Amino acid sequence: MPKKVKPAGDGKEEGPVPCKQVKVEAAGGPSPLNLDSPSGLFESLISPIKTETFFKEFWEQKPLLIQRDDPVLATYYRSLFRLSDLKSLCSRGMYYGRDVNVCRCVNGKKKVLNKDGKVHFLQLRKDFDQKRATIQFHQPQRFKDELWRIQEKLECYFGSLVGSNVYITPAGSQGLPPHYDDVEPGDLLYFPRGTIHQADTPSGLAHSTHVTISTYQSSSWGDFLLDTISGLVFDTAKADVALRAGIPRQLLLQVETTAVATRKLSGFLRMLADRLEGTKELLSADMKKDFAMNRLPPYYLGDGVELSTPGGQLPGLDSTVRLQFRDHVVLTVGPDQDPSDETREKMVYIYHSLKNRRETHMMGNEETESHGLRFPLSHIDALKQIWNSSAISVKDLKLTTDEEKQSLVLSLWTECLIQVV
């Protein structure tokens, strides 16, 4: 998962995320994609291929080229990122390596032509025109609103981070080394993970621009197993004294693991597998938290939109409330992260992306911050009620006292996670 590091934006101070979101640019006309919902977007993105067909026949199996003779879609795709966009972006403080790579494929190998420090557009254009170099722009959704809008929806759809890169290549040139794909504007090309490919710009064009959108990095069953196994061991060890017994003396000093230790571990793994069969709630160590803290914030258009200042009526005992921003909130159970608590009791954690900084999205060397709430495990049933219902009366929450009910909904409301209906 992305490492936790400090945003490198424009050199301004970090500090808390301001409550009010900046006004974003209006898109140039209505989108030919369905952006009403995450599933609607994905369906329109792969149209005319049906979603069921895509996941059954292509997802993680084989490439898919969707060719569409649709001038409206072609124009829309071209508007997502243009060579001219680089001029204004360079004036905002872009850096070689971090934001931009200049490269060329020479004798089948990638040759990086980066300068040091800040990117100046005139030099960038000179390398593009004279050296026939490809410009690679990292994570343009940080600055291009329509890509933010698309990728935020895709992160909701996949439940995984979605990154992007832009490649602008001069005519008759190739930026990156290895097959040749004849893709026209408006077309979409899907590659499963690990597919070797290369792109080439035919002669006769001024240049070509293509956007790559990628997802499901570090989202394999192996990653999920590593994430949940520690919680399963934690739970099992509290109930089974055999897991709390000491390992053999000097085991860590031995070059090879002994047969006795291997048999013992095999037995423990079988015991964990048996316990897993009846487990409804796996303790997530990092994946849920990392996804919530590193993903894009919700996309908004318009003035006066505030994501971190609650709005509407203050919830009370007689209120009916509902969860909002459902696709941007994760709920998980884990050991108490307070180092002063030696008992390490389970707690309920809620993480969300409402206050995330778009400018640091998918920038692995940038520090990100988690936002959310922590509750005692006794609150889990009440939280599930809120999560699983379209609306619920505060009085009906499964908590012992009215004070607990009011305190819970007030905490969620203050974090902008619920609203009174």
C-alpha positions in Angstrom: 0.0 0.0 0.0 1.1 3.6 -0.4 3.6 4.7 2.2 2.7 7.4 4.7 4.6 10.5 3.8 4.2 14.4 3.5 2.4 16.1 0.7 4.7 17.9 -1.7 2.2 20.2 -3.2 3.2 23.7 -4.0 5.6 24.3 -1.1 2.9 25.7 1.1 2.5 24.6 4.7 0.5 21.5 5.4 -1.5 21.8 8.5 -5.1 20.7 8.9 -7.2 20.4 5.8 -9.4 23.5 5.5 -13.1 22.9 5.9 -14.1 24.6 2.7 -13.2 22.9 -0.5 -11.8 25.0 -3.3 -14.0 25.6 -6.3 -13.3 23.2 -9.1 -13.4 24.0 -12.8 -16.6 23.2 -14.6 -16.2 20.5 -17.2 -16.5 21.6 -20.8 -20.0 20.4 -21.5 -21.9 17.3 -20.4 -19.9 14.1 -20.1 -20.8 11.2 -22.5 -20.0 8.9 -19.5 -22.6 8.2 -16.9 -21.2 9.8 -13.7 -24.3 9.5 -11.6 -23.0 6.4 -9.8 -19.8 4.3 -9.6 -21.5 1.4 -11.3 -23.1 3.7 -13.9 -19.6 5.1 -14.8 -18.0 1.7 -15.2 -20.9 0.4 -17.3 -20.6 3.5 -19.6 -16.8 3.2 -19.7 -16.8 -0.3 -21.1 -19.9 0.0 -23.2 -21.1 -1.9 -25.3 -19.4 -4.7 -23.3 -21.7 -5.7 -20.4 -20.2 -5.6 -16.9 -21.0 -9.3 -16.3 -19.2 -10.3 -19.6 -16.2 -8.1 -18.7 -15.6 -9.7 -15.3 -16.4 -13.2 -16.5 -14.3 -13.2 -19.7 -11.6 -10.4 -19.5 -10.9 -9.2 -15.9 -7.5 -10.6 -14.9 -7.6 -12.9 -17.9 -6.9 -11.2 -21.3 -6.7 -7.8 -22.9 -9.8 -6.1 -24.4 -9.9 -3.4 -27.1 -13.2 -1.5 -27.3 -13.3 0.5 -30.5 -16.0 3.1 -30.8 -16.7 5.5 -33.7 -18.1 8.2 -31.5 -16.9 11.7 -32.1 -18.5 13.0 -28.9 -16.6 10.4 -26.8 -13.4 11.0 -28.7 -13.6 14.8 -28.1 -14.3 14.2 -24.4 -11.3 11.8 -24.0 -9.1 14.4 -25.7 -10.3 17.1 -23.3 -9.1 15.1 -20.2 -5.5 16.1 -20.8 -3.9 18.2 -23.5 -0.3 19.2 -24.3 -1.4 22.8 -23.6 -2.3 21.9 -20.1 1.4 21.4 -19.3 2.1 25.1 -19.7 -0.2 26.2 -16.8 0.7 23.2 -14.7 4.4 24.0 -15.0 3.8 27.5 -13.7 2.4 25.9 -10.5 5.7 24.2 -9.6 6.1 20.8 -11.2 9.3 18.8 -10.6 11.2 16.3 -12.7 10.9 12.8 -11.4 8.1 13.5 -9.0 5.6 15.0 -11.5 7.1 14.7 -14.9 9.4 12.3 -16.7 10.9 13.0 -20.1 11.9 9.8 -21.9 12.6 8.1 -25.2 12.9 4.5 -26.3 16.4 4.0 -27.8 17.4 0.6 -29.1 14.6 -1.0 -27.1 15.5 0.6 -23.8 14.1 3.5 -22.0 16.3 6.6 -21.8 15.3 9.2 -19.3 16.1 12.8 -20.3 15.0 14.5 -17.1 16.7 17.7 -16.0 17.1 18.6 -12.3 14.6 20.5 -10.2 11.6 22.4 -11.5 10.1 21.8 -14.9 10.1 24.7 -17.2 7.6 24.5 -20.1 9.8 26.0 -22.7 12.5 23.4 -22.0 9.9 20.6 -21.9 8.5 21.7 -25.3 12.0 21.9 -26.7 12.8 18.3 -25.6 9.4 17.2 -27.0 9.9 18.9 -30.4 13.6 18.4 -31.0 14.5 15.2 -29.2 11.1 13.6 -30.0 10.8 12.7 -26.3 7.7 11.4 -24.6 6.3 13.4 -21.7 5.0 11.3 -18.9 2.8 13.2 -16.4 2.2 11.5 -13.0 -1.2 11.4 -11.4 -2.9 14.2 -13.4 -6.1 13.7 -11.3 -4.3 15.9 -8.7 -4.9 18.9 -11.0 -7.4 17.9 -13.7 -11.0 18.0 -12.3 -12.6 15.6 -14.8 -10.0 12.9 -14.0 -10.6 13.4 -10.3 -14.3 13.0 -11.0 -13.7 9.7 -12.9 -11.1 8.2 -10.6 -13.0 9.0 -7.4 -16.0 7.1 -8.8 -13.8 4.2 -9.9 -12.3 4.0 -6.4 -15.8 3.6 -5.0 -16.6 0.9 -7.6 -13.5 -1.2 -7.1 -12.8 -0.5 -3.4 -9.2 0.0 -4.4 -6.9 2.9 -5.2 -7.1 4.2 -8.8 -4.1 6.0 -10.2 -3.4 7.5 -13.6 -0.6 8.7 -15.9 -0.6 10.7 -19.1 1.8 10.0 -22.0 2.3 12.6 -24.8 4.4 11.2 -27.6 5.5 13.0 -30.8 4.7 11.6 -34.3 6.9 8.8 -35.4 8.3 8.2 -31.9 8.1 5.8 -29.1 8.6 6.7 -25.5 8.7 3.4 -23.7 10.0 0.0 -24.7 8.0 -3.3 -25.0 3.4 -5.0 -29.4 1.8 -2.3 -31.2 -1.9 -1.4 -30.5 -3.9 0.5 -33.1 -6.0 2.6 -30.7 -7.9 5.6 -31.9 -9.4 8.5 -29.9 -12.5 7.3 -28.1 -11.2 3.7 -27.9 -10.5 2.0 -24.6 -7.9 -0.7 -24.1 -7.9 -3.0 -21.0 -4.8 -4.9 -19.9 -4.8 -7.4 -17.0 -1.9 -7.1 -14.6 1.5 -8.1 -16.1 0.5 -7.7 -19.8 3.6 -6.6 -21.7 2.8 -3.9 -24.2 4.2 -0.8 -25.9 2.6 2.3 -27.6 3.7 3.9 -30.8 2.7 7.2 -32.5 2.3 6.8 -36.3 3.9 9.4 -38.6 1.5 12.0 -39.9 0.1 13.0 -36.5 1.2 16.1 -34.5 1.4 13.9 -31.4 -0.6 11.4 -29.5 -1.9 11.6 -25.9 -3.2 8.7 -23.9 -4.2 8.3 -20.4 -3.6 5.1 -18.4 -5.8 4.3 -15.5 -4.8 1.5 -13.1 -6.2 -0.2 -10.1 -5.9 -3.2 -7.8 -2.3 -2.8 -6.9 -1.7 -4.6 -3.6 -5.3 -6.0 -3.6 -4.6 -9.7 -4.1 -5.8 -12.6 -1.9 -2.2 -12.8 -0.7 -2.3 -9.1 0.4 -5.6 -9.7 2.2 -4.3 -12.8 3.9 -1.3 -10.9 5.2 -3.6 -8.1 6.4 -6.0 -10.3 8.3 -3.8 -13.1 9.6 -2.4 -11.0 12.5 -5.9 -10.2 13.7 -6.9 -13.9 13.5 -3.8 -14.9 15.5 -4.5 -12.1 18.0 -8.1 -13.4 18.6 -7.1 -17.0 18.8 -4.2 -16.5 21.1 -6.5 -14.8 23.7 -8.6 -17.9 23.7 -6.0 -20.7 23.3 -3.1 -21.0 25.8 -1.1 -23.1 23.3 -0.5 -20.0 21.2 0.8 -18.1 24.2 3.4 -20.7 25.1 7.0 -19.9 24.5 8.9 -21.0 21.4 11.7 -23.5 21.9 14.9 -22.1 23.5 17.4 -20.8 21.0 15.0 -21.2 18.0 15.9 -17.8 16.7 19.6 -18.7 16.7 19.3 -21.7 14.4 20.1 -21.5 10.7 17.3 -23.8 9.7 13.9 -24.2 11.3 13.6 -27.5 13.1 11.2 -30.2 12.1 9.5 -29.9 15.5 8.9 -26.2 15.0 7.6 -26.7 11.5 5.1 -29.4 12.7 4.0 -27.1 15.5 3.4 -24.2 13.1 1.5 -26.4 10.7 -0.8 -27.5 13.5 -1.4 -23.9 14.5 -2.2 -22.9 10.9 -4.7 -25.8 10.7 -6.3 -24.6 14.0 -6.5 -21.0 12.6 -8.1 -22.3 9.4 -10.7 -24.1 11.5 -11.4 -21.0 13.5 -11.6 -18.9 10.3 -14.5 -21.0 9.1 -16.8 -19.7 11.8 -15.5 -16.1 11.9 -17.8 -13.3 10.6 -15.5 -10.4 11.4 -11.9 -10.4 10.4 -9.6 -7.8 12.0 -8.1 -5.7 9.2 -4.6 -4.6 10.2 -3.9 -2.0 7.5 -5.7 -2.5 4.1 -9.0 -0.7 5.0 -7.2 2.1 6.8 -4.6 2.6 4.1 -7.3 2.7 1.4 -9.4 5.3 3.2 -6.4 7.5 4.0 -4.8 7.4 0.6 -7.8 7.6 -1.8 -9.4 10.7 -3.4 -11.9 12.8 -1.5 -15.4 13.0 -3.0 -15.7 15.1 -6.1 -17.8 18.3 -6.0 -18.8 21.1 -8.2 -20.2 24.5 -7.0 -19.6 27.1 -4.4 -20.1 26.7 -0.7 -19.4 23.0 -0.6 -18.0 21.9 2.8 -16.9 18.4 3.4 -15.4 18.7 6.9 -17.9 21.1 8.5 -21.2 19.4 9.4 -24.4 21.0 8.0 -28.0 20.7 8.6 -29.8 20.0 11.8 -28.0 18.8 15.0 -29.1 15.2 15.7 -30.9 14.5 18.9 -32.6 11.6 20.6 -35.8 12.2 18.6 -34.0 12.5 15.3 -33.9 10.1 12.4 -30.5 9.9 10.8 -28.9 8.3 7.7 -25.3 7.6 6.7 -23.9 9.8 3.9 -20.8 9.4 1.8 -21.2 5.6 2.2 -18.8 4.8 -0.5 -16.1 6.9 1.2 -16.3 5.3 4.7 -15.0 2.0 6.0 -15.8 0.4 9.3 -13.5 -2.2 10.9 -12.7 -3.8 14.2 -9.2 -4.0 15.5 -7.0 -4.1 18.6 -6.8 -0.9 20.6 -4.0 1.1 19.1 -3.4 3.1 22.3 0.1 2.0 23.4 -0.8 2.7 27.1 -3.5 0.1 27.0 -1.8 -3.2 28.0 -5.0 -5.2 27.7 -5.3 -4.4 23.9 -9.1 -4.8 23.9 -10.9 -4.7 20.5 -12.2 -1.3 19.3 -14.4 -0.2 16.4 -12.6 2.1 13.9 -14.2 4.3 11.3 -12.0 5.7 8.6 -13.1 8.1 5.8 -11.7 10.1 2.9 -13.7 13.3 3.2 -10.7 15.4 4.4 -8.1 13.8 2.2 -5.9 16.0 0.1 -6.4 15.5 -3.6 -2.9 16.9 -4.3 -1.2 14.0 -2.6 -3.2 11.2 -4.2 -1.1 8.2 -5.3 2.1 10.1 -4.6 4.0 7.4 -2.8 6.6 9.7 -1.2 3.9 12.0 0.2 2.8 11.8 3.8 -0.9 11.2 4.3 -3.1 11.3 7.4 -5.9 9.1 8.5 -9.3 10.7 9.4 -12.0 9.0 11.4 -13.3 7.9 14.8 -12.8 5.2 17.4 -15.6 3.6 19.5 -15.8 0.8 22.1 -16.7 -2.6 20.8 -20.0 -2.3 22.6 -21.0 0.2 19.9 -20.6 -2.2 17.0 -24.3 -3.2 16.8 -25.5 0.4 16.8 -23.1 1.3 14.1 -24.1 -1.7 12.0 -27.7 -0.5 12.3 -26.7 2.9 10.8 -24.6 1.3 8.1 -27.3 -1.3 7.1 -30.4 1.0 7.0 -31.4 3.7 4.7 -32.5 5.7 7.8 -32.9 4.9 11.5 -34.3 6.6 14.6 -31.7 7.5 17.2 -33.9 6.0 19.9 -33.8 2.6 18.2 -30.0 2.3 18.3 -28.8 -0.7 20.3 -27.0 1.0 23.1 -27.7 0.9 26.8 -28.4 4.6 27.6 -29.8 7.6 25.8 -26.6 9.4 26.5 -24.6 6.8 24.6 -27.0 7.1 21.6 -26.8 10.9 21.5 -23.0 10.8 21.9 -22.6 8.3 19.1 -24.7 10.2 16.5 -23.2 13.6 17.5 -19.7 12.2 16.9 -20.7 10.9 13.5 -22.5 14.1 12.6 -19.5 16.2 13.6 -17.4 14.1 11.2 -20.0 14.7 8.4 -20.8 11.0 8.3 -24.5 11.2 9.0 -27.3 13.7 8.5 -30.7 14.2 10.0 -33.6 13.3 7.6 
